[in-house]
Amino acid sequence: MQLTRVSFSVLRRLKQYGITARRASRLVLGIETSCDDTGAAVLDEEGHILGESLNSQQQIHVSHGGIIPTIARDLHVRHIKDVVDQALTRSEVKLEDLSAIAVTVMPGLALSLGIGLTYGKRLVKQSGLPFIPIHHMQAHALTIRMVQKVQFPFLVLLISGGHCLVAVVQGVDQFLLLGSSVDTAPGDLLDKLARRLKLSNLPECRGLGGGQSVEHMATRGDPAAFNFTVPMRQHRDCRFSMSGIHAAMHRVISDQENKYEIEADRVLPNAADICASVQLAVSRHLCKRLQRAMIYCERRGLVPQDRRTLVVSGGVACNKFITECLQSFCDVMDYKMLRPPPKLCTDNGVMIAWNGVEKLKSGIGFAEEPEQLMYETSCPIGEDISRDVLYADIKVPWVKLPFVLSKEDQNRKRL
C-alpha cells in the first residue's frame, strides 16, 4: 500500500513497526548565521517544525559590551556542525531525506555570513541537494505565514538591531521598499542606551541583552518623564532615523548625571524613566512613518482595503511596550496587526527553513551554481520605491493614540 499524504508522526509510528511509506511532504533544512546566533531547523511543507537548534552568543557579547565580529565568527565555527546535527537528529531525518538546504546569504556581518554559507555549500556538495539562498529580512517578513494564513499583499515593519524598514510584501520574492533607516536602527539605539546608563551593573539586568535591560527597566518608569522630540516630522517620506533620539538621550543622561553627581559605575536613580521615555520616542517615530506608509498604500492601491494588514517582526518586535503602541496605532488606522511569536521574531533557523519552503513550493530562488555563490553584507529587500513616496508629498495629520503613558496619571492618554 502506498500512502500519498502522511504526517511525520504517523511515519514515525509506521517505522516502529517496520512499515515504510513515501513521505509526501518535502523537507527543508534552514541555516542562520547572519549575526551572533547559530541556528538550524528542519521544516516540512506545512510549516511543522520537525527539529531545531539554536546556539545563542548573547552572554558572551554582553560581557564585551556589544557584538565583536571576530568573536561571533569563531563561535559560529565552533558550534555550526553541532547545531545542524542537533536539528537533524531531533527531526529524526538524515541529510538524504531532505529536499533542499536554505542558508542566509544576505544581509548581515561578513564574517558570520561566510561561516553559514561555507557550511551550507559543504552539505550541498556532499548531498547533491538544491541550494536556496535566503535574504535574512525577507525571511523575517514571511515568518508570519508559517503560523497564520496571511495573504499577499500586506504591509510589513521590520525592526531589529541592524535594520528598520517598511515594505509591501506582494509575493514570496516580491517586495516594494517604502522606506528604511538612514542611520541607527531601533535595536542598536536601545543597546547603546543600556550601555550609556550602565544597566549591566544592576543585578536585575545582568545576563540580559541591552534592549532587554531597557525594556525591563522601563516597566517601572514614566514614559512622560522626559520629552524627546520625534525625528523627521517634517520629512515627507517613510525613512527612519534614530540619531536625533540618540543625541538627545546622551544630553539628558549627562545632565542627570551632573544633577545627581553620578560617578564611576553608579546608575542613575531615574534610569527607568529615561528608558521608558526613549521607548516612547522610538514608538512615536515608528508610528509617524507608518502613518505615511499606510496612506501611500491606500492612494496607490497597494494593500486591499478589506484586509489591511501590518506584520511586525524582527528582534525589537519582542518589546511589549513598542508593540502595544503599534497595536494602538493600527487600531486607529483600521489595520490588523500581526506578529510572529517572540521566539520567531529574533534570528533563528526556523524562519530560514520556512523561507526555503516557500521558495521550494513556488519553484523559485534556487542557486544554479552554489559553489560560485557569495554572501552580501548589504542588500535591498526588493524594489526601492521610496523616492515615489517622497514625490507623493503626503502630509499626515498627527494621530493621538489611546495609550496610557504615565503610572502616576492613568488618565493621561496621548502619543
MARKOL-653873 format. One record per residue (C-alpha): residue in one letter; x, z, y; residue number from 0. Coordinates in pm, whole numbers, plus 50000, padded with zeros to 5 digits. Layout:
<atoms>
{atom "A", {X, Z, Y}, NUM}
...
</atoms>
This chain:
<atoms>
{atom "M", {50000, 50000, 50000}, 0}
{atom "Q", {50135, 49909, 50345}, 1}
{atom "L", {50041, 50119, 50646}, 2}
{atom "T", {50021, 49937, 50977}, 3}
{atom "R", {49989, 50240, 51203}, 4}
{atom "V", {50100, 50590, 51114}, 5}
{atom "S", {50212, 50885, 51323}, 6}
{atom "F", {50563, 51024, 51298}, 7}
{atom "S", {50431, 51348, 51147}, 8}
{atom "V", {50243, 51153, 50877}, 9}
{atom "L", {50554, 50952, 50798}, 10}
{atom "R", {50749, 51275, 50761}, 11}
{atom "R", {50492, 51416, 50516}, 12}
{atom "L", {50488, 51094, 50317}, 13}
{atom "K", {50865, 51106, 50297}, 14}
{atom "Q", {50849, 51454, 50146}, 15}
{atom "Y", {50652, 51307, 49853}, 16}
{atom "G", {50885, 51014, 49813}, 17}
{atom "I", {50640, 50769, 49969}, 18}
{atom "T", {50769, 50526, 50233}, 19}
{atom "A", {50574, 50329, 50489}, 20}
{atom "R", {50660, 50078, 50758}, 21}
{atom "R", {50685, 50251, 51095}, 22}
{atom "A", {50464, 50056, 51331}, 23}
{atom "S", {50580, 50232, 51646}, 24}
{atom "R", {50918, 50126, 51778}, 25}
{atom "L", {51164, 50396, 51882}, 26}
{atom "V", {51395, 50410, 52183}, 27}
{atom "L", {51695, 50635, 52244}, 28}
{atom "G", {51748, 50720, 52610}, 29}
{atom "I", {52079, 50846, 52753}, 30}
{atom "E", {52112, 51001, 53100}, 31}
{atom "T", {52443, 51085, 53276}, 32}
{atom "S", {52382, 50980, 53636}, 33}
{atom "C", {52491, 51310, 53790}, 34}
{atom "D", {52557, 51653, 53642}, 35}
{atom "D", {52329, 51675, 53336}, 36}
{atom "T", {52388, 51512, 52999}, 37}
{atom "G", {52054, 51419, 52844}, 38}
{atom "A", {51927, 51222, 52546}, 39}
{atom "A", {51588, 51174, 52386}, 40}
{atom "V", {51408, 50962, 52128}, 41}
{atom "L", {51055, 50841, 52208}, 42}
{atom "D", {50804, 50624, 52030}, 43}
{atom "E", {50585, 50361, 52196}, 44}
{atom "E", {50305, 50609, 52263}, 45}
{atom "G", {50538, 50835, 52460}, 46}
{atom "H", {50570, 51103, 52193}, 47}
{atom "I", {50898, 51292, 52228}, 48}
{atom "L", {51038, 51293, 51877}, 49}
{atom "G", {51355, 51475, 51974}, 50}
{atom "E", {51553, 51557, 52286}, 51}
{atom "S", {51862, 51740, 52400}, 52}
{atom "L", {52000, 51837, 52741}, 53}
{atom "N", {52325, 51996, 52845}, 54}
{atom "S", {52298, 52138, 53196}, 55}
{atom "Q", {52608, 52180, 53409}, 56}
{atom "Q", {52427, 52383, 53674}, 57}
{atom "Q", {52601, 52717, 53620}, 58}
{atom "I", {52946, 52561, 53638}, 59}
{atom "H", {52875, 52366, 53956}, 60}
{atom "V", {52703, 52663, 54120}, 61}
{atom "S", {53027, 52857, 54079}, 62}
{atom "H", {53210, 52575, 54262}, 63}
{atom "G", {52958, 52562, 54547}, 64}
{atom "G", {52845, 52209, 54463}, 65}
{atom "I", {52888, 51919, 54222}, 66}
{atom "I", {53250, 51819, 54165}, 67}
{atom "P", {53250, 51460, 54027}, 68}
{atom "T", {53564, 51502, 53817}, 69}
{atom "I", {53431, 51819, 53658}, 70}
{atom "A", {53096, 51652, 53592}, 71}
{atom "R", {53275, 51361, 53423}, 72}
{atom "D", {53482, 51589, 53200}, 73}
{atom "L", {53173, 51783, 53093}, 74}
{atom "H", {52988, 51461, 53012}, 75}
{atom "V", {53282, 51353, 52796}, 76}
{atom "R", {53282, 51688, 52619}, 77}
{atom "H", {52910, 51700, 52545}, 78}
{atom "I", {52766, 51350, 52522}, 79}
{atom "K", {52824, 51300, 52149}, 80}
{atom "D", {52667, 51634, 52060}, 81}
{atom "V", {52371, 51576, 52292}, 82}
{atom "V", {52294, 51233, 52145}, 83}
{atom "D", {52346, 51357, 51788}, 84}
{atom "Q", {52112, 51651, 51852}, 85}
{atom "A", {51841, 51422, 51988}, 86}
{atom "L", {51865, 51200, 51679}, 87}
{atom "T", {51877, 51496, 51441}, 88}
{atom "R", {51574, 51663, 51598}, 89}
{atom "S", {51392, 51329, 51577}, 90}
{atom "E", {51478, 51306, 51208}, 91}
{atom "V", {51579, 50943, 51258}, 92}
{atom "K", {51907, 50761, 51224}, 93}
{atom "L", {52064, 50512, 51460}, 94}
{atom "E", {51946, 50222, 51244}, 95}
{atom "D", {51584, 50342, 51276}, 96}
{atom "L", {51585, 50274, 51650}, 97}
{atom "S", {51456, 49960, 51819}, 98}
{atom "A", {51665, 49984, 52136}, 99}
{atom "I", {51906, 50202, 52333}, 100}
{atom "A", {51834, 50269, 52702}, 101}
{atom "V", {52105, 50404, 52932}, 102}
{atom "T", {52113, 50494, 53302}, 103}
{atom "V", {52349, 50250, 53473}, 104}
{atom "M", {52238, 50287, 53839}, 105}
{atom "P", {52244, 50461, 54085}, 106}
{atom "G", {52450, 50780, 54060}, 107}
{atom "L", {52801, 50922, 54054}, 108}
{atom "A", {53051, 50663, 53939}, 109}
{atom "L", {53245, 50895, 53710}, 110}
{atom "S", {52925, 51024, 53548}, 111}
{atom "L", {52756, 50686, 53505}, 112}
{atom "G", {53067, 50549, 53340}, 113}
{atom "I", {53056, 50804, 53059}, 114}
{atom "G", {52697, 50730, 52960}, 115}
{atom "L", {52745, 50355, 52986}, 116}
{atom "T", {53061, 50358, 52774}, 117}
{atom "Y", {52898, 50571, 52505}, 118}
{atom "G", {52585, 50355, 52507}, 119}
{atom "K", {52793, 50040, 52462}, 120}
{atom "R", {52970, 50202, 52168}, 121}
{atom "L", {52639, 50277, 51997}, 122}
{atom "V", {52512, 49924, 52063}, 123}
{atom "K", {52827, 49771, 51918}, 124}
{atom "Q", {52800, 49999, 51616}, 125}
{atom "S", {52432, 49931, 51550}, 126}
{atom "G", {52366, 49586, 51693}, 127}
{atom "L", {52061, 49723, 51876}, 128}
{atom "P", {51933, 49579, 52206}, 129}
{atom "F", {52070, 49749, 52519}, 130}
{atom "I", {51831, 49828, 52804}, 131}
{atom "P", {51999, 49921, 53136}, 132}
{atom "I", {51793, 50170, 53335}, 133}
{atom "H", {51756, 50225, 53709}, 134}
{atom "H", {51751, 50605, 53749}, 135}
{atom "M", {51495, 50612, 54033}, 136}
{atom "Q", {51264, 50363, 53866}, 137}
{atom "A", {51266, 50588, 53562}, 138}
{atom "H", {51164, 50886, 53777}, 139}
{atom "A", {50880, 50680, 53925}, 140}
{atom "L", {50739, 50572, 53589}, 141}
{atom "T", {50766, 50903, 53402}, 142}
{atom "I", {50413, 50995, 53512}, 143}
{atom "R", {50278, 50709, 53296}, 144}
{atom "M", {50411, 50885, 52989}, 145}
{atom "V", {50185, 51187, 53045}, 146}
{atom "Q", {49888, 51035, 53233}, 147}
{atom "K", {49717, 50698, 53242}, 148}
{atom "V", {49824, 50569, 53583}, 149}
{atom "Q", {49751, 50206, 53657}, 150}
{atom "F", {49961, 49980, 53875}, 151}
{atom "P", {49989, 49967, 54170}, 152}
{atom "F", {50047, 50316, 54305}, 153}
{atom "L", {50250, 50483, 54576}, 154}
{atom "V", {50549, 50695, 54477}, 155}
{atom "L", {50756, 50951, 54667}, 156}
{atom "L", {51090, 51032, 54506}, 157}
{atom "I", {51262, 51342, 54644}, 158}
{atom "S", {51580, 51481, 54494}, 159}
{atom "G", {51930, 51596, 54575}, 160}
{atom "G", {52059, 51243, 54618}, 161}
{atom "H", {51752, 51041, 54713}, 162}
{atom "C", {51441, 51034, 54929}, 163}
{atom "L", {51224, 50723, 54927}, 164}
{atom "V", {50868, 50597, 54928}, 165}
{atom "A", {50772, 50279, 54746}, 166}
{atom "V", {50480, 50088, 54599}, 167}
{atom "V", {50507, 50052, 54221}, 168}
{atom "Q", {50349, 49719, 54126}, 169}
{atom "G", {50482, 49694, 53771}, 170}
{atom "V", {50742, 49821, 53526}, 171}
{atom "D", {51016, 49643, 53718}, 172}
{atom "Q", {50832, 49556, 54041}, 173}
{atom "F", {50885, 49791, 54335}, 174}
{atom "L", {50832, 49748, 54709}, 175}
{atom "L", {51053, 49986, 54906}, 176}
{atom "L", {50877, 50107, 55221}, 177}
{atom "G", {51146, 50348, 55337}, 178}
{atom "S", {51440, 50556, 55222}, 179}
{atom "S", {51673, 50824, 55353}, 180}
{atom "V", {51922, 50731, 55624}, 181}
{atom "D", {52132, 51043, 55569}, 182}
{atom "T", {52094, 51374, 55385}, 183}
{atom "A", {51840, 51391, 55102}, 184}
{atom "P", {51599, 51689, 55084}, 185}
{atom "G", {51761, 51846, 54779}, 186}
{atom "D", {52104, 51823, 54934}, 187}
{atom "L", {51972, 51985, 55252}, 188}
{atom "L", {51831, 52281, 55057}, 189}
{atom "D", {52157, 52319, 54865}, 190}
{atom "K", {52352, 52326, 55192}, 191}
{atom "L", {52110, 52582, 55334}, 192}
{atom "A", {52168, 52807, 55033}, 193}
{atom "R", {52545, 52783, 55075}, 194}
{atom "R", {52529, 52844, 55451}, 195}
{atom "L", {52314, 53153, 55400}, 196}
{atom "K", {52544, 53271, 55117}, 197}
{atom "L", {52243, 53326, 54892}, 198}
{atom "S", {52461, 53325, 54579}, 199}
{atom "N", {52590, 53667, 54693}, 200}
{atom "L", {52244, 53812, 54631}, 201}
{atom "P", {52195, 53946, 54276}, 202}
{atom "E", {51848, 53789, 54259}, 203}
{atom "C", {51992, 53442, 54330}, 204}
{atom "R", {52292, 53448, 54100}, 205}
{atom "G", {52274, 53171, 53846}, 206}
{atom "L", {52014, 52977, 54044}, 207}
{atom "G", {52080, 52637, 54195}, 208}
{atom "G", {52083, 52605, 54573}, 209}
{atom "G", {51733, 52465, 54601}, 210}
{atom "Q", {51601, 52721, 54354}, 211}
{atom "S", {51753, 53003, 54560}, 212}
{atom "V", {51593, 52874, 54879}, 213}
{atom "E", {51254, 52843, 54712}, 214}
{atom "H", {51283, 53192, 54564}, 215}
{atom "M", {51373, 53350, 54898}, 216}
{atom "A", {51107, 53156, 55085}, 217}
{atom "T", {50828, 53309, 54876}, 218}
{atom "R", {50858, 53626, 55083}, 219}
{atom "G", {50944, 53459, 55413}, 220}
{atom "D", {50731, 53340, 55703}, 221}
{atom "P", {50734, 52959, 55744}, 222}
{atom "A", {50631, 53000, 56108}, 223}
{atom "A", {50921, 53235, 56194}, 224}
{atom "F", {51143, 52952, 56324}, 225}
{atom "N", {51019, 52627, 56473}, 226}
{atom "F", {51224, 52333, 56351}, 227}
{atom "T", {51141, 52002, 56518}, 228}
{atom "V", {51008, 51733, 56285}, 229}
{atom "P", {51267, 51449, 56280}, 230}
{atom "M", {51197, 51086, 56370}, 231}
{atom "R", {50847, 51146, 56509}, 232}
{atom "Q", {50890, 50851, 56748}, 233}
{atom "H", {51029, 50614, 56482}, 234}
{atom "R", {50755, 50381, 56361}, 235}
{atom "D", {50890, 50325, 56013}, 236}
{atom "C", {50895, 50510, 55682}, 237}
{atom "R", {51260, 50608, 55674}, 238}
{atom "F", {51358, 50970, 55617}, 239}
{atom "S", {51622, 51181, 55790}, 240}
{atom "M", {51720, 51544, 55736}, 241}
{atom "S", {52021, 51551, 55967}, 242}
{atom "G", {51823, 51693, 56259}, 243}
{atom "I", {51692, 51981, 56047}, 244}
{atom "H", {52044, 52028, 55911}, 245}
{atom "A", {52197, 52065, 56256}, 246}
{atom "A", {51915, 52288, 56379}, 247}
{atom "M", {51938, 52524, 56083}, 248}
{atom "H", {52312, 52569, 56145}, 249}
{atom "R", {52241, 52664, 56505}, 250}
{atom "V", {51968, 52908, 56404}, 251}
{atom "I", {52184, 53070, 56138}, 252}
{atom "S", {52480, 53106, 56376}, 253}
{atom "D", {52255, 53262, 56641}, 254}
{atom "Q", {52105, 53503, 56392}, 255}
{atom "E", {52446, 53598, 56253}, 256}
{atom "N", {52562, 53682, 56606}, 257}
{atom "K", {52243, 53876, 56668}, 258}
{atom "Y", {52279, 54085, 56354}, 259}
{atom "E", {52661, 54090, 56365}, 260}
{atom "I", {52691, 53940, 56016}, 261}
{atom "E", {53042, 53921, 55876}, 262}
{atom "A", {53214, 53811, 55554}, 263}
{atom "D", {52981, 53787, 55254}, 264}
{atom "R", {52682, 53968, 55402}, 265}
{atom "V", {52347, 53787, 55400}, 266}
{atom "L", {52113, 53775, 55698}, 267}
{atom "P", {51821, 54019, 55673}, 268}
{atom "N", {51582, 53740, 55774}, 269}
{atom "A", {51728, 53477, 55539}, 270}
{atom "A", {51388, 53449, 55369}, 271}
{atom "D", {51223, 53348, 55697}, 272}
{atom "I", {51486, 53079, 55757}, 273}
{atom "C", {51437, 52942, 55405}, 274}
{atom "A", {51060, 52931, 55447}, 275}
{atom "S", {51085, 52766, 55789}, 276}
{atom "V", {51323, 52496, 55667}, 277}
{atom "Q", {51096, 52423, 55370}, 278}
{atom "L", {50806, 52377, 55611}, 279}
{atom "A", {51009, 52144, 55833}, 280}
{atom "V", {51103, 51932, 55531}, 281}
{atom "S", {50739, 51923, 55418}, 282}
{atom "R", {50611, 51820, 55760}, 283}
{atom "H", {50867, 51541, 55781}, 284}
{atom "L", {50775, 51408, 55437}, 285}
{atom "C", {50404, 51415, 55522}, 286}
{atom "K", {50455, 51236, 55852}, 287}
{atom "R", {50648, 50949, 55691}, 288}
{atom "L", {50398, 50929, 55405}, 289}
{atom "Q", {50113, 50907, 55652}, 290}
{atom "R", {50252, 50583, 55791}, 291}
{atom "A", {50322, 50451, 55441}, 292}
{atom "M", {49960, 50510, 55339}, 293}
{atom "I", {49820, 50340, 55649}, 294}
{atom "Y", {50058, 50047, 55598}, 295}
{atom "C", {49947, 50009, 55236}, 296}
{atom "E", {49584, 50010, 55345}, 297}
{atom "R", {49642, 49740, 55606}, 298}
{atom "R", {49837, 49522, 55364}, 299}
{atom "G", {49604, 49586, 55070}, 300}
{atom "L", {49892, 49711, 54854}, 301}
{atom "V", {49705, 50001, 54694}, 302}
{atom "P", {49340, 49970, 54578}, 303}
{atom "Q", {49100, 50174, 54790}, 304}
{atom "D", {48913, 50301, 54485}, 305}
{atom "R", {49220, 50452, 54316}, 306}
{atom "R", {49465, 50552, 54584}, 307}
{atom "T", {49734, 50748, 54404}, 308}
{atom "L", {50058, 50913, 54515}, 309}
{atom "V", {50308, 51007, 54245}, 310}
{atom "V", {50568, 51266, 54346}, 311}
{atom "S", {50878, 51308, 54132}, 312}
{atom "G", {51247, 51399, 54147}, 313}
{atom "G", {51412, 51740, 54143}, 314}
{atom "V", {51260, 51858, 54474}, 315}
{atom "A", {50913, 51790, 54330}, 316}
{atom "C", {50967, 52116, 54139}, 317}
{atom "N", {50946, 52306, 54469}, 318}
{atom "K", {50600, 52463, 54468}, 319}
{atom "F", {50570, 52506, 54846}, 320}
{atom "I", {50664, 52145, 54922}, 321}
{atom "T", {50430, 52005, 54657}, 322}
{atom "E", {50144, 52224, 54782}, 323}
{atom "C", {50198, 52083, 55131}, 324}
{atom "L", {50195, 51731, 54989}, 325}
{atom "Q", {49880, 51807, 54791}, 326}
{atom "S", {49704, 51934, 55106}, 327}
{atom "F", {49816, 51622, 55289}, 328}
{atom "C", {49685, 51395, 55013}, 329}
{atom "D", {49352, 51575, 55024}, 330}
{atom "V", {49323, 51491, 55394}, 331}
{atom "M", {49430, 51129, 55337}, 332}
{atom "D", {49194, 51087, 55039}, 333}
{atom "Y", {49477, 51024, 54794}, 334}
{atom "K", {49505, 51159, 54442}, 335}
{atom "M", {49845, 51327, 54399}, 336}
{atom "L", {50010, 51333, 54058}, 337}
{atom "R", {50336, 51492, 53948}, 338}
{atom "P", {50508, 51493, 53609}, 339}
{atom "P", {50564, 51836, 53452}, 340}
{atom "P", {50854, 52008, 53636}, 341}
{atom "K", {51075, 51971, 53328}, 342}
{atom "L", {51041, 51593, 53358}, 343}
{atom "C", {51094, 51584, 53735}, 344}
{atom "T", {51460, 51677, 53701}, 345}
{atom "D", {51715, 51449, 53534}, 346}
{atom "N", {51662, 51416, 53159}, 347}
{atom "G", {51690, 51176, 52869}, 348}
{atom "V", {51314, 51159, 52819}, 349}
{atom "M", {51249, 50963, 53138}, 350}
{atom "I", {51524, 50716, 53048}, 351}
{atom "A", {51385, 50665, 52699}, 352}
{atom "W", {51033, 50619, 52841}, 353}
{atom "N", {51152, 50357, 53089}, 354}
{atom "G", {51318, 50187, 52793}, 355}
{atom "V", {50988, 50200, 52603}, 356}
{atom "E", {50800, 50044, 52895}, 357}
{atom "K", {51053, 49762, 52919}, 358}
{atom "L", {51059, 49714, 52542}, 359}
{atom "K", {50681, 49681, 52531}, 360}
{atom "S", {50687, 49439, 52825}, 361}
{atom "G", {50975, 49239, 52678}, 362}
{atom "I", {51186, 49266, 52993}, 363}
{atom "G", {51511, 49417, 53115}, 364}
{atom "F", {51738, 49359, 52814}, 365}
{atom "A", {52110, 49313, 52875}, 366}
{atom "E", {52220, 48980, 52730}, 367}
{atom "E", {52587, 49080, 52721}, 368}
{atom "P", {52604, 49462, 52714}, 369}
{atom "E", {52983, 49464, 52688}, 370}
{atom "Q", {53001, 49295, 53031}, 371}
{atom "L", {52760, 49536, 53196}, 372}
{atom "M", {52889, 49755, 53481}, 373}
{atom "Y", {52739, 50060, 53647}, 374}
{atom "E", {52632, 50062, 54014}, 375}
{atom "T", {52662, 50376, 54226}, 376}
{atom "S", {52403, 50250, 54475}, 377}
{atom "C", {52126, 50004, 54410}, 378}
{atom "P", {51790, 49937, 54582}, 379}
{atom "I", {51486, 50037, 54382}, 380}
{atom "G", {51323, 49699, 54438}, 381}
{atom "E", {51235, 49460, 54719}, 382}
{atom "D", {51305, 49623, 55054}, 383}
{atom "I", {51012, 49561, 55291}, 384}
{atom "S", {51095, 49849, 55526}, 385}
{atom "R", {51155, 49604, 55812}, 386}
{atom "D", {50800, 49477, 55780}, 387}
{atom "V", {50679, 49837, 55803}, 388}
{atom "L", {50869, 49869, 56130}, 389}
{atom "Y", {50729, 49541, 56264}, 390}
{atom "A", {50377, 49660, 56180}, 391}
{atom "D", {50430, 49911, 56464}, 392}
{atom "I", {50191, 50168, 56320}, 393}
{atom "K", {50123, 50469, 56539}, 394}
{atom "V", {49989, 50755, 56333}, 395}
{atom "P", {49783, 51049, 56457}, 396}
{atom "W", {49910, 51399, 56389}, 397}
{atom "V", {49732, 51541, 56086}, 398}
{atom "K", {49665, 51914, 56074}, 399}
{atom "L", {49652, 52039, 55720}, 400}
{atom "P", {49458, 52338, 55583}, 401}
{atom "F", {49769, 52519, 55462}, 402}
{atom "V", {49845, 52889, 55505}, 403}
{atom "L", {50176, 52934, 55685}, 404}
{atom "S", {50219, 53300, 55763}, 405}
{atom "K", {50199, 53604, 55542}, 406}
{atom "E", {50120, 53817, 55848}, 407}
{atom "D", {49834, 53592, 55956}, 408}
{atom "Q", {49646, 53445, 55662}, 409}
{atom "N", {49405, 53279, 55905}, 410}
{atom "R", {49671, 53067, 56076}, 411}
{atom "K", {49648, 52725, 55913}, 412}
{atom "R", {49832, 52434, 56059}, 413}
{atom "L", {50105, 52180, 55976}, 414}
</atoms>
